[in-house]
Structures are given as structure tokens and as C-alpha cells.
Amino acid sequence: MQFWCLAPLVTSLSPSSLLRGNIQLLHEQARANSSYGAGFRHFPPHVSRNENGDVTYALFYHADFMLVIFPGSRITIGNWAGERGNFSFERIGIPEMGGKVHKGFWRQVDSYWSELAGKLGQYPNVPLVVGGHSRGGACAVIAGLRIEQELQNKLAAVITLGQPRCVNRKIAEQIQPKWKDRYLRIVSSTDPIPLAPLEPLYYHTGTVCFYDRTGVCRVDPKESEIKDAIRRDNPLMMLEHRNVARYVQAVVKQSWECIAGHNLSYYDALIHGITSSTKGA
């Protein structure tokens, strides 16, 4: 199940000893530390599910911090279309945050926020690490915003993989100086999902570890360079990405390559230095 293989990946990126260090070295440290078990033996994780039985989040209790993982979405019409869909353009204003966020992602987090906040509130002085893949990455950002607004826990790090955009420019501009050393976005040039939903409704921020098709990582390239690389490696989809109808058609045409480039296992291989060119060696 892809949810479980996300836990060791994000854990290897965010041990407490690295949270105070240089964020540019996180991807190198991940290659040397892919083990999940150390430090997580004194509590079982809490796994929350919705009415359909899908995992909504998992809370892992570590000796030094708590790790909240938000899984990516299953490929269904409901998850990709409509007001809760990943590609919805509808936004919701959050006055206390001074901006707008993606309505679908906000509602997803809100549906289980009371339970999650209650569990986090039991340990108010324990640092929190939140992370996720795809939709889960967007939910991690939304949850991070709410943690800082509503809880006493310290938000130690936000780590996302293949995350779509989820906040407007005003909130992105607020996050950048506050989360610069705590918010890591891992992006692959083979993955077009981080370019959706479209600007100027939504924006990205944070520190970026950007992997090209060969597995070489660059830290914090210009956003324009990331866009150009993704469009180059996903030509059919990106030629149409500014027209919604054509974008959907391109997604269908290029669906298998898109899924492969966005898949969590592909990110797992990138982070641990196993690119597509070396898997068969």
C-alpha cells in the first residue's frame, strides 16, 4: 500500500537532528538513512479512516517529535473533479490567515481536523513534522497553517512530494519568510502535478529539491526553470496546460507516463538515489 511506504520516506527526511541543520543536505541524508524503525517503538501509530475506509492521516509518535502523514488520493472522478477535486479552481477565504486556500483541500483537512487537533493537543510541547505525497502534500500545508493558527505545538517541518498548489499569492508570501527553513518541496521534472491548479489562482513557496529525469537534484532553482523542465519532459500535457479542456484531454492521452512520473515509488527511488536508469543495473 503506497501509504505505508511514505512513512519511512518522510521520516528519513526529517529526523530531529536534521531539522536544525542545512535543508539543502536533506536529500543526501535521506540516501544514507532509509530505515523507519528507529525511535518509533514506544507507541503504535494512529491511523484514521473516513467513511469509505480510506486513510485520511496517520500519526506516528517518535521519541523527539510527532510525524503526521497525509496520503495521496486514489484515482477516482471524485478525487480529481468537482469542488473537492484536486484540479478544482474554487477557493475559500480564511480571514485569520489573510488569504485564500484551495477549497477542496481545506474541506478534506477540515473533515478530520477535530480528531487530529485533539490528538496533537495531548502533547502541546512536542514538535510536529507533517508531510505527504500529491494531495497529501497539499493537505500537509493546510494542516501546517492550522497548526500554527490554532494549536500550541511547534511546527518543526513540512515536507511534501509531488505537491499541487493549494494557496493564493497572499498566503504564499506569508509562508515564505516564516517557513523557508522548515518547508521542503520535492519535485520531479517527470511530474506535471505540481503545475496544477493553475496560476494566478494558486502559488508555490518553500525550499525546493528539484530532480531532473536523470535523478540529479538541484536546490531552489527558479520557478520558471522548474516549469520549463516539467514542460520539456511532459510535452504533450504541458503544451495544453493553460486550457482546462485541452489539459484534461492531454492528461488522458499521457495518463500512463503521468502516473509513472507522479507515483510515490518513483519519488522514493529518486530520494534514495535509484533512478530509472539504474534500476536494471
Secondary structure, 3 states (H helix, E strand, C coil): CHHHHHHHHHHHHCCHHHHCCCHHHHHHHHHHCCCCCCCCCCCCCEEEECCCCCEEEEEEECCCCEEEEECCCCCCHHHHCCCCCCCCCCEEEEHHHCEEEEHHHHHHHHHHHHHHHHHHHCCCCCCEEEEEECHHHHHHHHHHHHHHHHCCCCEEEEEEECCCCCECHHHHHHHHHHHCCCEEEEEECCCCHHHCCCCCCCECCCEEEEECCCCCEEECCCHHHHHHHHHHHCHHHHHCCCCHHHHHHHHHHCHHHHHHHHCHHHHHHHHCCCCCCCCCC
